[in-house]
Amino acid sequence: MYSRVKEVVKTMLSTVKWMSLTSDVWTCKETRYSFISLTAHWIGDNFERKSAALSIKVFPGRHTGEAVSEKLTELLSFWDIDKIKVHLLMRDNGGNMKKGYRLCDIASESCTIHTLQLVIKGAIKSDKGVRILLKKCRKIATHIHKSSPSSSALAQIQVDLNIPIKKELENCLDLFAETQEDNTNSKGLECAECELLEELINLLKPFEEVTKSLSSNDSCISEVIPTIKALKFCLSKRKVSSTLISFKASLEADLETRFKDIFGSTFQSSSFINSFLRRH
């Protein structure tokens, strides 16, 4: 069946004049195996958006730029995709990924969602108070995750309060796994810490909404500029306590720095074309 489907997809791709690609490299936490993925995106004859998940291959060894380039070239060859047909490739911000696709002579852009996560991580890294608070939350979440009585007690509390039951709390804090502070006390959160945590959640809420929006299958690169402008506006209007002033300032500064080049780039031309097509 795989062989038949592969040939059908190959035949379909052979008729596509232009396409864009998305690719990622990651390591599975459970098996420690590394993988590289490749997905193709194009516009159909009736101007409908189409995509095909082409490959997820084991990627052993060091993930140098040269290795990424070699692996991508291998995948393109396997699917009979001529690089001249590739309009753009979306990737993460890793220097090895940038170098790999540059060596392949394929135009590429950074993943907006990954860039936003780097903005948040940078703000956390710059604020010791926030680092300590999140480390404390992680210790509490780890304890609940590993303790069956504590997990059951938490579930019952949520039932009593008539709120949705949340599980796997530890996984929700993966973004902050690098925030290491050894002098934290994980016995519980004080009232002031709870208030600060709630304020932090509200401050980062727009980032969550943007991440969900851009993660949609219907999301398009033309959404990046209006999305980032809206995010900047939301942050500028958000009032915070004195404790989070420096954290908010770091978010705004890093957001400005990391997205300073989106105007006058592929993002701008995509936004213009999308706006034009919607009017016609």
JOMO-V706873 format. One line per field, one symbol per residue. ss: DSSP state (~ for helix, > for strand, _ for the rest). phi: phi as a letter, one per 40 degrees, with the letter a starting at -180 (. if undefined). burial: b if it has 24 or more other C-alpha atoms within 12 Angstrom, else e. A space follows every 50 residues. Layout:
ss=???
phi=???
burial=???
This chain:
ss=_~~~~~~~~~~~~~____>>>>>>>>>______>>>>>>>>>>_____>> >>>>>>>>______~~~~~~~~~~~~~~____~~~>>>>>>___~~~~~~ ~~~____>>>_~~~~~~~~~~~~~~~_~~~~~~~~~~~~~~~~~~~_~~~ ~~~~~~~~~~________~~~~_~~~______________~~~~~~~~~~ ~~~~~~~~~~~~~~________~~~~~~~~~~~~~~~____~~~~~~~~~ ~~~~~~~~_______~~~~~~~~~~~~~~_
phi=.dcccdcccccccccccbabbbaababccccgcbbbbabbbabcccgccb aaccabbcbcgcccdcccccccdccccccfccdccccabcaccddccdcd ccccgbcabcccccccccccccccccbcccdcccccccccccccccbccc cccccccccccfbdcbbfddccbddbccccbcbcbcciccdccccccccc ccccddcccccccccccccbcccccccccccccdcccccbcdcbcccccc dcccccccbccccgbdcccccccccccccb
burial=eeeeeeeebeebbeebebbbbbbbbbeeeeeeeebbbbbbbbeeeeeeeb ebebbeeebeeebeeebbbbbbbebbeebebbbebbbbbbbbbbeebbbb bbebebbbbbbbbbbbbbbbbbbbbbbebbbbbbbbbbbbbbebbeeeee beebeeeeeeeeeeeeeeebeebeebbebebeeeeeeebeeeeeebbebb eebbebbeebbeebeeeeebbbbbbbbbeebbeebeeeebeeebbebbbb bbebbbebbeebeeebbeebbeeeeeeeee
